[in-house]
Amino acid sequence: MSRNAVVLFSVWTSLLSAIFYFFYGFTPFGVPWVMFVCLAIFFGMGGSMKDVPAMVLSALAGCVWGKVDFLLMDAFQQLGLNLAAASFVSITLGTAVTMVLHIHVLKKTPLRHMPFIFAGVCLTFSQNNGNTLGLAATLVIGIVLAALCSLGMQYAMKRFPLPAGEDGAPGEN
């Protein structure tokens, strides 16, 4: 991106994030920082508007898998394992099944975005298996925020393209 595109994209993203954060404060969800996790994953994956439905479904699937991990931990504790052992077995099994299922079996479906699936699992753990509605809603809000920010990036790159011959390699602009 050209310097002007970066500045415009940065201002757009910062302003939009602040607006979302402000209005989020009127909700009972209580995990506004999750929106910023979504920004990191969305842009790290090179996300675009067309990816939004699949990313949302993948993030929500991750929340379900996080709950499955908690159910497995409870089940293994009921079988006599202590919490550490139950957690180890549950997370190993849950993660392996999740990865095989979503990377291989569901690879051509909307449930294919492992970074958002892992985020859903991780963030379910961050809430100690609670705040389900708040977490799910905030993941959706965060992905929508990221998608809107990406529109600003697209506009900035069209408005301020790199000069001919510059590819954005380090040290070139």
The 8 nearest C-alpha neighbors of each residue, nearest first, counted from 0:
[[1, 4, 5, 167, 161, 156, 2, 160],
 [0, 2, 161, 4, 3, 160, 5, 159],
 [1, 3, 5, 4, 6, 0, 172, 159],
 [4, 2, 6, 5, 1, 159, 7, 155],
 [5, 3, 155, 1, 7, 159, 156, 2],
 [4, 6, 8, 2, 3, 7, 9, 0],
 [5, 7, 9, 3, 4, 8, 10, 2],
 [6, 8, 4, 10, 9, 5, 155, 11],
 [7, 9, 152, 11, 5, 6, 10, 151],
 [10, 8, 6, 12, 7, 11, 5, 13],
 [9, 11, 13, 7, 12, 8, 14, 6],
 [12, 10, 8, 14, 9, 13, 15, 7],
 [13, 11, 9, 15, 148, 10, 14, 16],
 [14, 12, 16, 10, 15, 11, 9, 17],
 [13, 15, 17, 11, 16, 12, 10, 18],
 [14, 16, 18, 12, 17, 13, 11, 19],
 [17, 15, 19, 13, 18, 14, 12, 20],
 [16, 18, 20, 14, 15, 19, 21, 13],
 [19, 17, 15, 21, 20, 16, 14, 22],
 [18, 20, 16, 22, 21, 17, 23, 15],
 [19, 21, 17, 23, 18, 22, 16, 24],
 [22, 20, 18, 24, 19, 23, 17, 25],
 [21, 23, 24, 19, 20, 25, 18, 26],
 [24, 22, 20, 25, 26, 21, 19, 31],
 [23, 25, 22, 21, 26, 20, 27, 31],
 [24, 26, 23, 22, 27, 21, 28, 20],
 [27, 25, 23, 24, 28, 29, 22, 133],
 [26, 28, 29, 25, 133, 24, 23, 30],
 [29, 27, 133, 26, 30, 134, 137, 130],
 [28, 30, 27, 31, 133, 26, 24, 134],
 [31, 29, 32, 33, 28, 134, 137, 133],
 [32, 30, 33, 34, 29, 20, 23, 137],
 [31, 33, 34, 35, 30, 36, 20, 29],
 [34, 32, 36, 31, 35, 30, 37, 137],
 [35, 33, 141, 37, 32, 36, 31, 137],
 [34, 36, 38, 37, 33, 32, 39, 141],
 [35, 37, 33, 39, 38, 34, 40, 32],
 [38, 36, 34, 40, 35, 141, 39, 142],
 [39, 37, 35, 145, 41, 36, 40, 42],
 [40, 38, 36, 37, 42, 41, 43, 35],
 [39, 41, 43, 37, 38, 42, 44, 36],
 [42, 40, 46, 38, 44, 43, 39, 37],
 [41, 43, 45, 44, 39, 40, 46, 38],
 [44, 42, 40, 45, 41, 39, 46, 38],
 [45, 43, 42, 41, 46, 40, 114, 39],
 [44, 46, 42, 43, 41, 47, 40, 149],
 [47, 45, 41, 44, 42, 50, 48, 43],
 [46, 48, 50, 49, 146, 149, 45, 51],
 [47, 49, 50, 51, 146, 46, 149, 150],
 [48, 50, 47, 51, 52, 46, 53, 146],
 [51, 49, 48, 47, 53, 52, 54, 46],
 [50, 52, 54, 48, 53, 49, 55, 142],
 [53, 51, 55, 54, 50, 56, 49, 109],
 [54, 52, 109, 56, 55, 51, 50, 57],
 [53, 55, 57, 51, 56, 52, 50, 58],
 [56, 54, 58, 52, 53, 57, 139, 51],
 [57, 55, 53, 59, 54, 58, 60, 110],
 [56, 58, 110, 60, 54, 116, 55, 59],
 [59, 57, 115, 116, 119, 61, 55, 60],
 [58, 60, 62, 56, 61, 57, 55, 119],
 [61, 59, 57, 63, 62, 58, 56, 116],
 [62, 60, 116, 119, 120, 64, 58, 59],
 [61, 63, 119, 65, 59, 120, 60, 64],
 [62, 64, 60, 66, 61, 65, 67, 59],
 [65, 63, 67, 61, 66, 62, 120, 68],
 [66, 64, 120, 62, 68, 67, 63, 123],
 [65, 67, 69, 63, 64, 68, 70, 128],
 [68, 66, 64, 70, 65, 69, 71, 63],
 [69, 67, 71, 65, 66, 70, 89, 93],
 [68, 70, 72, 66, 67, 71, 73, 65],
 [71, 69, 67, 73, 72, 68, 74, 66],
 [72, 70, 74, 68, 73, 69, 89, 75],
 [73, 71, 85, 69, 75, 86, 70, 74],
 [72, 74, 76, 70, 71, 75, 77, 69],
 [75, 73, 71, 77, 76, 72, 70, 78],
 [76, 74, 78, 85, 72, 77, 73, 80],
 [75, 77, 80, 79, 73, 78, 74, 85],
 [76, 78, 74, 75, 79, 73, 80, 72],
 [79, 77, 75, 76, 80, 74, 73, 85],
 [78, 80, 76, 77, 81, 75, 85, 74],
 [81, 79, 76, 85, 75, 84, 78, 82],
 [80, 82, 84, 83, 76, 85, 79, 75],
 [83, 81, 85, 84, 86, 76, 80, 72],
 [82, 84, 86, 85, 81, 87, 80, 88],
 [85, 83, 87, 86, 81, 82, 80, 88],
 [86, 84, 72, 82, 75, 88, 87, 80],
 [87, 85, 89, 83, 84, 72, 88, 90],
 [86, 88, 84, 90, 85, 89, 91, 83],
 [87, 89, 91, 85, 86, 90, 92, 84],
 [90, 88, 86, 92, 71, 91, 72, 87],
 [89, 91, 93, 87, 92, 88, 94, 86],
 [90, 92, 88, 94, 89, 93, 87, 95],
 [93, 91, 89, 95, 90, 94, 88, 96],
 [92, 94, 90, 96, 95, 91, 89, 68],
 [93, 95, 97, 91, 96, 92, 90, 98],
 [96, 94, 92, 98, 97, 93, 91, 99],
 [95, 97, 99, 93, 94, 98, 100, 92],
 [98, 96, 94, 100, 95, 99, 93, 101],
 [97, 99, 95, 101, 100, 96, 102, 94],
 [100, 98, 96, 102, 103, 97, 101, 95],
 [99, 101, 104, 97, 98, 103, 102, 96],
 [100, 102, 105, 111, 98, 103, 99, 106],
 [103, 101, 106, 99, 98, 100, 111, 105],
 [104, 102, 106, 99, 100, 101, 105, 98],
 [103, 105, 100, 106, 101, 102, 99, 107],
 [106, 104, 101, 108, 107, 103, 100, 111],
 [107, 105, 111, 102, 103, 108, 104, 101],
 [108, 106, 105, 111, 109, 104, 110, 103],
 [107, 109, 110, 105, 106, 111, 53, 101],
 [108, 110, 53, 111, 56, 107, 57, 52],
 [111, 109, 57, 108, 112, 56, 53, 105],
 [112, 110, 106, 101, 109, 113, 105, 108],
 [111, 113, 114, 115, 57, 110, 54, 116],
 [112, 114, 116, 115, 117, 111, 101, 57],
 [115, 113, 117, 116, 112, 118, 40, 44],
 [114, 116, 58, 118, 117, 113, 112, 57],
 [117, 115, 61, 113, 58, 119, 57, 118],
 [116, 118, 120, 114, 115, 119, 61, 113],
 [119, 117, 115, 121, 116, 120, 122, 114],
 [118, 120, 61, 62, 58, 116, 122, 117],
 [121, 119, 65, 61, 117, 62, 123, 118],
 [122, 120, 118, 124, 123, 119, 117, 125],
 [121, 123, 125, 124, 119, 120, 118, 126],
 [124, 122, 120, 126, 128, 125, 121, 65],
 [123, 125, 127, 121, 122, 126, 128, 120],
 [126, 124, 122, 123, 127, 121, 128, 120],
 [125, 127, 129, 124, 123, 128, 130, 122],
 [128, 126, 124, 129, 125, 123, 130, 122],
 [129, 127, 123, 126, 124, 66, 130, 69],
 [128, 130, 126, 131, 127, 123, 124, 134],
 [131, 129, 133, 132, 134, 126, 128, 28],
 [132, 130, 134, 129, 133, 135, 128, 123],
 [131, 133, 135, 134, 130, 136, 28, 137],
 [134, 132, 28, 136, 130, 131, 135, 137],
 [133, 135, 137, 131, 132, 136, 130, 138],
 [136, 134, 132, 138, 137, 133, 131, 59],
 [137, 135, 139, 133, 138, 134, 132, 140],
 [136, 138, 140, 134, 139, 135, 141, 133],
 [137, 139, 141, 135, 136, 140, 134, 142],
 [138, 140, 136, 142, 137, 141, 55, 143],
 [141, 139, 137, 143, 138, 142, 144, 136],
 [142, 140, 34, 144, 138, 37, 143, 139],
 [141, 143, 145, 139, 144, 140, 37, 138],
 [144, 142, 146, 140, 141, 145, 147, 139],
 [145, 143, 141, 147, 142, 146, 140, 148],
 [146, 144, 148, 142, 38, 143, 147, 149],
 [145, 147, 149, 143, 148, 144, 48, 142],
 [148, 146, 150, 144, 149, 145, 143, 151],
 [147, 149, 145, 151, 12, 150, 146, 144],
 [150, 148, 152, 146, 151, 147, 145, 153],
 [151, 149, 153, 147, 152, 148, 154, 146],
 [150, 152, 154, 148, 149, 153, 8, 155],
 [151, 153, 149, 8, 155, 150, 154, 156],
 [154, 152, 150, 156, 151, 155, 149, 157],
 [153, 155, 151, 157, 152, 156, 158, 150],
 [156, 154, 4, 158, 152, 157, 153, 159],
 [155, 157, 160, 153, 159, 4, 154, 158],
 [158, 156, 154, 155, 160, 159, 153, 4],
 [157, 159, 155, 156, 154, 160, 4, 153],
 [158, 160, 156, 4, 157, 155, 3, 1],
 [161, 159, 156, 157, 1, 158, 162, 0],
 [160, 162, 1, 165, 0, 163, 159, 166],
 [161, 163, 165, 160, 164, 1, 166, 159],
 [164, 162, 165, 161, 166, 160, 167, 1],
 [163, 165, 162, 166, 161, 167, 171, 168],
 [166, 164, 163, 167, 162, 161, 171, 172],
 [167, 165, 168, 164, 161, 171, 163, 0],
 [166, 168, 165, 0, 171, 169, 172, 1],
 [167, 169, 166, 171, 170, 165, 172, 0],
 [170, 168, 171, 167, 172, 166, 165, 0],
 [169, 171, 172, 168, 167, 165, 166, 1],
 [172, 170, 169, 168, 167, 165, 166, 164],
 [171, 170, 167, 1, 2, 169, 165, 168]]
